[in-house]
Amino acid sequence: MDHVFSTIIEPFRIHSVEPLRMTTPAERAQAIEGAGYNLFSLRAEDVLIDLLTDSGTGAMSRDQWAAIQHGDESYAGSPSWFRFEAAVKELFPFRHVIPTHQGRAAEKILFSVLGGPGKVVPNNTHFDTTRANVEASGAEALDLVIAEGLDPALVHPFKGNMDLQRLEEVLTSRRDDVPVVMMTITNNSGGGQPVSLENLRAVSEICRRHGVLFFLDACRFAENAWFIHEREAAQADRSIPDIVREMAQLADGMTMSAKKDPFGNIGGWLALNDDALAEQCRNVLILTEGFPTYGGLAGRDLEALAQGLSEAVSPDYLRYRIRSTAYLGEALAAAGVPVVQPIGGHAVYIDAKALLGHLDPLTYPGQSLAVALYLAGGIRSVEIGSVMFGRHPDGTEVPAPMELVRLAIPRRTYTQSHIDYVIEVVTSVASAAPSLPGYAMTYEPPTLRHFTARFKPLA
């Protein structure tokens, strides 16, 4: 008989290791003060467990490293480009693939062409660089996630879904102002929550009926496809690549940060069907990124990404990926730490508003918690709340809808003992949450302030 065991094992063996530097509390206190209490400004060597992001921080496989040796660095028409293009089109069958050095470059190109003053770009929830590139063009970034997606404690299988009624209202009233509708899969700013295939189909139908382009921000496409496979009726018998292809076929184009699900340390692309729009975007690419067959990437990067795409849709890998993230989230929830439910794909999100209820949102409870996690155990996380999203284009500061701290899990990088350590540190800090101070911002740049802002703790 078949036995089902509960232990989550990695579907790989460790082939190479790198050392971690063990720091003292005094060393961490000095480091974070020198960084202006901004975890982005820390030296990586001063971090023990780095959960700042899952972007570009994963471990490449043996076969990816082998593929790098095939990298051809010809300026134009490299064989590596054609292997990369074929791998992308195998999962995302768009007519045009435009390589970029990372996802925000694809966003910059797209909104340089489609954005502009008076325009509005709906999304389920824009992430930071998407919002910044929309707003930098002069357009408005509009979030239309379903109401369930704004309640951290509510359990709903697809909290990343777009509110179809609100989308219909926007396209009915402002059709001429909407150049494109975006959908972020999975919905990063909303807790790494997936979007259902049913919702994607409905958004696609609404966009086609109104004659509006529909694009995916698809950097966590494989995780989203796995959730569809596991949670959506009639999808359990379909393969992950088949689900991915349908998601792509529902859209007119996509942006991609290949530093997420495709296992790249760098890279991205813009893919689309419209010939005229593709020509405009390629012209911007040549000005800003490079020739259309490398787009800011080396041939070896293209080879690694082509291999990574095939590994990203492996059921064994995705089962491990989703379950190991859930392991962290479920342990924190069992210990009484409020986390976004259900647990997302690439990260666990702590509800800092619920945990640090004594702090005003504009004293940045998420930042306070993130700093405390570093001081206590050398864990680097990231605030996703009023620091990241509180400053509006008109200069006003308004609390974000949610105050979260994201623990993003790099792919194939940490073992269960690392995660058990994270659980210990988080629960210890959570037990002392009422004593944590708020923070004031002492410096902020005009855009994407969370990357380089500086803070001071409040008495």
ZANULUM-5802 format. One record per residue (C-alpha): y, x, z; residue in one letter. Coordinates in Angstrom, 1 decimal, always signed. Layout:
residues N
c2/c1/c3/res
Y/X/Z/A;
...
end
This chain:
residues 459
c2/c1/c3/res
+0.0/+0.0/+0.0/M;
+3.6/+1.1/-0.6/D;
+5.6/+2.0/+2.5/H;
+9.4/+1.5/+2.8/V;
+11.0/+4.0/+5.0/F;
+14.5/+3.8/+6.5/S;
+15.5/+7.5/+6.4/T;
+18.0/+8.3/+3.6/I;
+17.0/+11.5/+1.8/I;
+19.1/+13.3/-0.7/E;
+17.5/+13.2/-4.2/P;
+18.1/+17.0/-4.6/F;
+17.5/+20.3/-2.9/R;
+20.2/+22.7/-1.8/I;
+20.4/+25.6/-4.2/H;
+23.5/+27.5/-3.1/S;
+25.7/+27.3/+0.1/V;
+29.2/+28.2/+1.1/E;
+30.3/+28.9/+4.7/P;
+32.5/+26.6/+6.8/L;
+35.0/+28.1/+9.2/R;
+34.8/+26.8/+12.8/M;
+38.2/+26.5/+14.3/T;
+39.4/+25.9/+17.9/T;
+41.6/+23.0/+19.0/P;
+44.5/+25.5/+19.5/A;
+44.1/+26.8/+16.0/E;
+44.1/+23.2/+14.6/R;
+47.1/+22.3/+16.6/A;
+49.0/+25.3/+15.2/Q;
+47.8/+24.6/+11.6/A;
+48.8/+20.9/+11.6/I;
+52.2/+21.6/+13.1/E;
+52.8/+24.2/+10.4/G;
+51.8/+21.7/+7.8/A;
+54.4/+19.2/+9.0/G;
+51.6/+16.9/+10.2/Y;
+50.6/+16.3/+6.6/N;
+47.0/+16.9/+6.0/L;
+47.6/+17.6/+2.3/F;
+49.6/+20.6/+3.3/S;
+46.7/+22.2/+5.4/L;
+44.9/+25.3/+4.1/R;
+41.4/+24.2/+3.1/A;
+39.9/+27.1/+5.1/E;
+41.4/+25.4/+8.3/D;
+39.4/+22.2/+7.6/V;
+35.8/+21.8/+8.8/L;
+34.7/+18.5/+7.1/I;
+37.0/+17.7/+4.2/D;
+37.0/+13.9/+3.5/L;
+40.6/+13.9/+2.1/L;
+39.2/+12.9/-1.3/T;
+36.1/+12.5/-3.4/D;
+38.1/+13.7/-6.4/S;
+36.9/+17.0/-7.9/G;
+35.3/+17.9/-4.6/T;
+31.7/+17.2/-5.3/G;
+28.9/+19.7/-6.0/A;
+27.9/+20.3/-9.6/M;
+24.2/+20.3/-10.4/S;
+22.0/+23.1/-11.7/R;
+22.0/+21.5/-15.1/D;
+25.8/+21.3/-15.1/Q;
+26.1/+25.0/-14.3/W;
+23.7/+25.7/-17.1/A;
+25.7/+23.5/-19.5/A;
+28.8/+25.6/-18.7/I;
+27.1/+28.5/-20.4/Q;
+27.2/+26.5/-23.7/H;
+31.0/+26.1/-23.4/G;
+32.6/+26.9/-26.7/D;
+36.3/+27.8/-26.3/E;
+37.4/+27.3/-29.9/S;
+40.9/+25.8/-30.0/Y;
+40.0/+23.0/-32.4/A;
+36.7/+21.3/-33.2/G;
+34.6/+23.0/-30.6/S;
+30.9/+21.9/-30.4/P;
+31.6/+21.2/-26.7/S;
+34.1/+18.6/-27.7/W;
+31.6/+16.7/-29.8/F;
+28.9/+16.8/-27.1/R;
+31.5/+15.5/-24.6/F;
+32.7/+12.7/-27.0/E;
+29.1/+11.6/-27.6/A;
+28.4/+11.4/-23.9/A;
+31.5/+9.3/-23.3/V;
+30.7/+6.9/-26.1/K;
+27.1/+6.5/-25.0/E;
+28.4/+4.7/-21.9/L;
+31.9/+3.7/-23.1/F;
+31.7/+2.7/-26.8/P;
+35.4/+2.9/-27.6/F;
+36.5/+4.1/-31.0/R;
+38.9/+6.7/-29.7/H;
+38.4/+9.2/-26.9/V;
+41.4/+11.3/-25.9/I;
+40.5/+14.1/-23.4/P;
+43.0/+15.0/-20.6/T;
+43.0/+17.5/-17.7/H;
+42.6/+14.6/-15.2/Q;
+43.1/+10.9/-14.7/G;
+46.8/+10.9/-14.0/R;
+47.5/+12.6/-17.3/A;
+45.7/+9.7/-19.1/A;
+47.9/+7.3/-17.1/E;
+51.1/+9.2/-17.9/K;
+50.2/+9.1/-21.6/I;
+49.3/+5.4/-21.6/L;
+52.4/+4.2/-19.7/F;
+54.7/+6.6/-21.6/S;
+53.7/+4.5/-24.7/V;
+53.2/+1.0/-23.2/L;
+55.5/+1.0/-20.1/G;
+59.3/+0.7/-19.8/G;
+62.0/-1.2/-18.1/P;
+61.4/-5.0/-17.9/G;
+57.6/-4.6/-18.3/K;
+55.1/-5.6/-15.7/V;
+51.5/-4.3/-15.4/V;
+49.1/-6.4/-13.4/P;
+46.1/-4.8/-11.6/N;
+43.7/-5.8/-8.9/N;
+45.3/-3.0/-6.9/T;
+47.1/+0.0/-8.4/H;
+46.2/+3.3/-6.8/F;
+48.8/+5.8/-6.0/D;
+49.1/+7.8/-9.3/T;
+48.6/+4.6/-11.4/T;
+51.4/+2.9/-9.6/R;
+53.6/+6.0/-9.8/A;
+53.2/+6.4/-13.5/N;
+53.8/+2.7/-14.1/V;
+57.0/+2.8/-12.0/E;
+58.1/+6.1/-13.5/A;
+58.3/+4.4/-16.9/S;
+60.6/+1.7/-15.4/G;
+57.9/-1.0/-15.3/A;
+56.7/-3.0/-12.4/E;
+53.3/-2.5/-10.9/A;
+51.9/-5.8/-9.7/L;
+48.9/-6.2/-7.5/D;
+46.8/-9.4/-7.9/L;
+43.7/-8.7/-5.8/V;
+42.0/-11.8/-4.4/I;
+43.1/-12.9/-0.9/A;
+39.7/-11.8/+0.6/E;
+40.5/-8.3/-0.5/G;
+43.4/-8.1/+2.0/L;
+41.3/-9.0/+5.1/D;
+39.6/-5.8/+6.2/P;
+37.1/-7.5/+8.5/A;
+36.0/-10.2/+6.0/L;
+32.6/-9.7/+4.4/V;
+32.7/-10.6/+0.7/H;
+30.5/-9.0/-2.0/P;
+33.3/-8.4/-4.5/F;
+36.6/-7.9/-2.6/K;
+38.0/-5.9/-5.6/G;
+38.1/-9.0/-7.8/N;
+41.3/-10.0/-9.4/M;
+42.9/-13.4/-8.6/D;
+42.4/-15.3/-11.8/L;
+44.8/-18.0/-11.1/Q;
+47.7/-15.6/-10.3/R;
+46.9/-13.6/-13.5/L;
+47.0/-16.8/-15.6/E;
+50.3/-17.7/-14.0/E;
+51.8/-14.2/-14.8/V;
+50.6/-14.2/-18.4/L;
+51.8/-17.8/-18.9/T;
+55.3/-17.1/-17.5/S;
+55.8/-13.5/-18.6/R;
+53.5/-12.9/-21.5/R;
+56.0/-10.9/-23.5/D;
+56.6/-8.5/-20.5/D;
+53.0/-7.6/-20.0/V;
+51.8/-4.7/-22.3/P;
+48.4/-4.3/-20.5/V;
+46.4/-5.7/-17.7/V;
+44.5/-3.0/-15.6/M;
+41.4/-3.3/-13.4/M;
+40.5/-0.6/-10.9/T;
+36.8/-0.2/-10.5/I;
+36.0/+0.2/-7.7/T;
+39.2/-0.9/-6.0/N;
+40.2/+2.3/-4.2/N;
+43.3/+1.1/-2.4/S;
+41.5/-2.0/-1.2/G;
+38.7/-0.2/+0.6/G;
+36.5/+1.0/-2.3/G;
+35.5/-2.5/-3.0/Q;
+33.7/-3.5/-6.2/P;
+34.6/-5.9/-9.0/V;
+32.0/-8.4/-10.2/S;
+30.9/-8.6/-13.8/L;
+31.7/-12.3/-13.7/E;
+35.3/-11.5/-12.7/N;
+35.6/-8.8/-15.4/L;
+34.4/-11.3/-18.0/R;
+36.9/-13.9/-16.8/A;
+39.8/-11.4/-16.9/V;
+38.8/-10.2/-20.3/S;
+38.8/-13.8/-21.6/E;
+42.2/-14.6/-20.1/I;
+43.7/-11.4/-21.7/C;
+42.2/-12.1/-25.1/R;
+43.4/-15.7/-25.0/R;
+46.9/-14.5/-24.3/H;
+46.7/-11.6/-26.7/G;
+47.2/-8.9/-24.0/V;
+45.4/-5.6/-23.8/L;
+42.8/-5.2/-21.0/F;
+42.2/-1.6/-19.7/F;
+39.9/-0.3/-16.9/L;
+40.8/+2.4/-14.4/D;
+37.1/+3.3/-14.4/A;
+36.8/+6.5/-12.4/C;
+34.1/+5.0/-10.1/R;
+32.4/+3.0/-12.8/F;
+28.8/+4.0/-11.7/A;
+29.3/+2.9/-8.1/E;
+30.8/-0.4/-9.3/N;
+27.8/-0.9/-11.7/A;
+25.4/-0.3/-8.8/W;
+27.1/-2.9/-6.7/F;
+26.9/-5.4/-9.6/I;
+23.2/-4.5/-10.0/H;
+22.6/-5.1/-6.2/E;
+24.8/-8.0/-5.4/R;
+25.4/-10.1/-8.5/E;
+23.0/-12.9/-9.6/A;
+21.1/-12.2/-12.9/A;
+22.0/-8.5/-12.9/Q;
+19.2/-7.0/-10.8/A;
+16.9/-6.4/-13.8/D;
+19.5/-4.6/-15.9/R;
+19.8/-0.8/-16.1/S;
+22.9/+0.8/-14.8/I;
+23.9/+2.2/-18.2/P;
+23.6/-1.3/-19.7/D;
+25.9/-2.7/-17.1/I;
+28.4/+0.1/-17.7/V;
+28.4/-0.6/-21.4/R;
+29.1/-4.3/-20.9/E;
+32.0/-3.5/-18.5/M;
+33.4/-1.2/-21.2/A;
+32.9/-3.7/-24.0/Q;
+34.9/-6.3/-22.1/L;
+37.9/-4.1/-22.2/A;
+40.2/-2.7/-24.9/D;
+40.4/+0.7/-23.3/G;
+40.2/+2.8/-20.2/M;
+41.6/+5.6/-18.2/T;
+39.3/+8.0/-16.4/M;
+39.5/+10.7/-13.7/S;
+36.3/+12.5/-14.4/A;
+36.7/+14.2/-11.0/K;
+35.0/+11.1/-9.5/K;
+31.8/+9.6/-10.7/D;
+31.3/+12.0/-13.7/P;
+30.9/+14.9/-11.2/F;
+33.7/+17.0/-12.6/G;
+35.8/+19.5/-10.7/N;
+38.5/+18.7/-13.3/I;
+38.9/+16.5/-16.3/G;
+39.6/+13.0/-17.5/G;
+40.2/+10.9/-20.6/W;
+41.9/+8.0/-22.2/L;
+39.7/+5.8/-24.4/A;
+40.7/+2.8/-26.5/L;
+40.0/+0.8/-29.7/N;
+43.5/+0.2/-31.2/D;
+44.1/+2.7/-34.0/D;
+47.9/+2.6/-33.9/A;
+48.1/+2.9/-30.1/L;
+45.6/+5.8/-30.2/A;
+47.8/+7.7/-32.7/E;
+50.8/+7.2/-30.4/Q;
+48.8/+8.4/-27.4/C;
+47.5/+11.5/-29.3/R;
+51.0/+12.5/-30.2/N;
+52.0/+12.4/-26.5/V;
+48.8/+14.3/-25.7/L;
+49.7/+17.1/-28.1/I;
+53.1/+17.4/-26.5/L;
+51.8/+17.5/-22.9/T;
+48.1/+18.4/-22.7/E;
+46.8/+20.1/-25.8/G;
+45.0/+19.6/-29.0/F;
+43.0/+16.3/-29.3/P;
+39.6/+18.1/-29.1/T;
+40.2/+19.7/-25.8/Y;
+43.2/+18.0/-24.1/G;
+43.9/+20.5/-21.4/G;
+40.2/+21.3/-20.7/L;
+38.1/+24.3/-21.4/A;
+35.0/+24.0/-23.5/G;
+32.9/+24.7/-20.3/R;
+34.6/+21.7/-18.6/D;
+33.7/+19.4/-21.5/L;
+30.1/+20.6/-21.3/E;
+29.9/+20.0/-17.5/A;
+31.3/+16.5/-17.9/L;
+28.9/+15.6/-20.7/A;
+26.0/+16.5/-18.4/Q;
+27.6/+14.9/-15.4/G;
+27.9/+11.5/-17.1/L;
+24.1/+11.3/-17.5/S;
+23.5/+12.2/-13.9/E;
+26.1/+9.7/-12.6/A;
+24.1/+6.7/-13.7/V;
+20.8/+7.8/-12.2/S;
+19.4/+5.0/-9.9/P;
+18.0/+7.5/-7.5/D;
+21.3/+9.2/-7.1/Y;
+23.3/+5.9/-6.8/L;
+20.9/+4.5/-4.2/R;
+21.4/+7.6/-2.1/Y;
+25.1/+7.6/-2.7/R;
+25.8/+4.1/-1.6/I;
+23.3/+4.1/+1.3/R;
+24.6/+7.4/+2.7/S;
+28.2/+6.1/+2.7/T;
+27.0/+2.9/+4.3/A;
+25.3/+5.0/+7.0/Y;
+28.6/+6.3/+8.1/L;
+30.4/+3.0/+8.0/G;
+27.6/+1.1/+9.8/E;
+27.5/+3.7/+12.6/A;
+31.2/+3.4/+13.1/L;
+31.2/-0.4/+13.1/A;
+28.3/-0.4/+15.6/A;
+30.4/+1.8/+17.9/A;
+33.2/-0.7/+17.8/G;
+35.5/+1.2/+15.3/V;
+37.1/-1.4/+13.0/P;
+36.2/-0.5/+9.3/V;
+36.7/-2.4/+6.0/V;
+33.8/-4.6/+5.4/Q;
+31.5/-4.5/+3.5/P;
+31.3/-0.7/+3.2/I;
+32.5/+0.6/-0.1/G;
+31.0/+3.0/-2.5/G;
+32.8/+6.3/-2.2/H;
+34.4/+6.1/+1.2/A;
+34.6/+4.5/+4.6/V;
+38.0/+3.0/+5.4/Y;
+39.1/+2.7/+9.1/I;
+41.4/-0.2/+9.9/D;
+44.2/+1.7/+11.6/A;
+46.3/-1.4/+12.1/K;
+43.5/-2.9/+14.2/A;
+42.7/+0.3/+16.1/L;
+46.3/+1.4/+16.8/L;
+47.8/-2.0/+17.4/G;
+50.4/-0.6/+19.8/H;
+52.1/+1.2/+16.9/L;
+54.7/-0.4/+14.6/D;
+53.5/-0.1/+10.9/P;
+56.6/+2.0/+10.1/L;
+55.6/+4.5/+12.7/T;
+52.6/+5.1/+10.5/Y;
+49.4/+4.3/+12.5/P;
+47.2/+5.6/+9.7/G;
+48.9/+8.9/+9.7/Q;
+48.6/+9.1/+13.5/S;
+44.9/+8.4/+13.3/L;
+44.4/+10.9/+10.5/A;
+46.2/+13.7/+12.4/V;
+44.2/+12.9/+15.6/A;
+40.9/+13.2/+13.7/L;
+41.9/+16.6/+12.5/Y;
+43.0/+17.8/+15.9/L;
+39.9/+16.5/+17.6/A;
+37.3/+17.8/+15.1/G;
+38.7/+19.5/+12.1/G;
+38.1/+16.4/+9.9/I;
+40.6/+15.9/+7.1/R;
+41.1/+12.3/+5.9/S;
+43.9/+10.5/+4.2/V;
+46.2/+7.6/+5.1/E;
+46.3/+4.7/+2.8/I;
+49.0/+2.5/+4.2/G;
+52.7/+2.5/+4.7/S;
+53.1/+6.3/+4.1/V;
+51.4/+6.0/+0.7/M;
+52.7/+2.5/-0.4/F;
+55.6/+1.6/+1.9/G;
+58.5/+3.0/-0.2/R;
+59.5/+0.7/-3.0/H;
+61.3/+1.7/-6.2/P;
+64.5/+0.0/-5.0/D;
+64.5/+2.4/-2.0/G;
+63.5/-0.1/+0.6/T;
+60.6/+0.6/+3.0/E;
+58.2/-2.3/+3.8/V;
+54.9/-2.1/+5.6/P;
+51.9/-1.9/+3.3/A;
+49.5/-4.9/+3.3/P;
+46.9/-2.8/+5.1/M;
+47.0/+0.3/+7.2/E;
+43.9/+2.3/+6.4/L;
+42.5/+5.8/+6.9/V;
+40.0/+6.7/+4.2/R;
+37.0/+9.0/+4.8/L;
+36.2/+9.9/+1.2/A;
+32.7/+11.4/+0.8/I;
+32.5/+14.2/-1.8/P;
+29.4/+13.8/-4.0/R;
+26.3/+15.8/-3.1/R;
+28.2/+18.0/-0.7/T;
+27.6/+17.1/+3.0/Y;
+24.3/+16.6/+4.8/T;
+23.4/+13.9/+7.4/Q;
+24.2/+16.3/+10.2/S;
+27.7/+16.7/+8.9/H;
+28.1/+12.9/+8.8/I;
+26.6/+12.5/+12.3/D;
+29.3/+15.0/+13.5/Y;
+32.0/+12.8/+11.8/V;
+30.7/+9.8/+13.6/I;
+31.0/+11.6/+17.0/E;
+34.5/+12.7/+16.3/V;
+35.7/+9.3/+15.0/V;
+34.3/+7.4/+17.9/T;
+35.7/+9.9/+20.4/S;
+39.2/+9.6/+18.9/V;
+38.9/+5.8/+18.7/A;
+38.2/+5.6/+22.4/S;
+41.6/+7.2/+23.1/A;
+43.4/+5.2/+20.4/A;
+46.0/+3.5/+22.7/P;
+47.3/+7.0/+23.7/S;
+48.0/+8.1/+20.1/L;
+51.7/+8.5/+19.2/P;
+53.5/+7.1/+16.2/G;
+55.2/+9.4/+13.6/Y;
+58.5/+9.7/+12.0/A;
+59.0/+11.1/+8.5/M;
+61.4/+14.1/+8.4/T;
+61.2/+14.8/+4.7/Y;
+60.0/+12.7/+1.7/E;
+60.2/+13.4/-2.1/P;
+61.3/+10.6/-4.4/P;
+57.8/+9.8/-5.8/T;
+54.3/+10.1/-4.4/L;
+55.7/+11.0/-1.1/R;
+52.4/+11.2/+0.8/H;
+51.5/+14.4/-1.0/F;
+54.4/+16.5/+0.4/T;
+56.2/+14.5/+3.1/A;
+56.6/+16.1/+6.5/R;
+56.4/+14.3/+9.9/F;
+57.0/+14.7/+13.6/K;
+55.2/+12.9/+16.4/P;
+57.2/+10.4/+18.4/L;
+57.4/+10.6/+22.1/A;
end
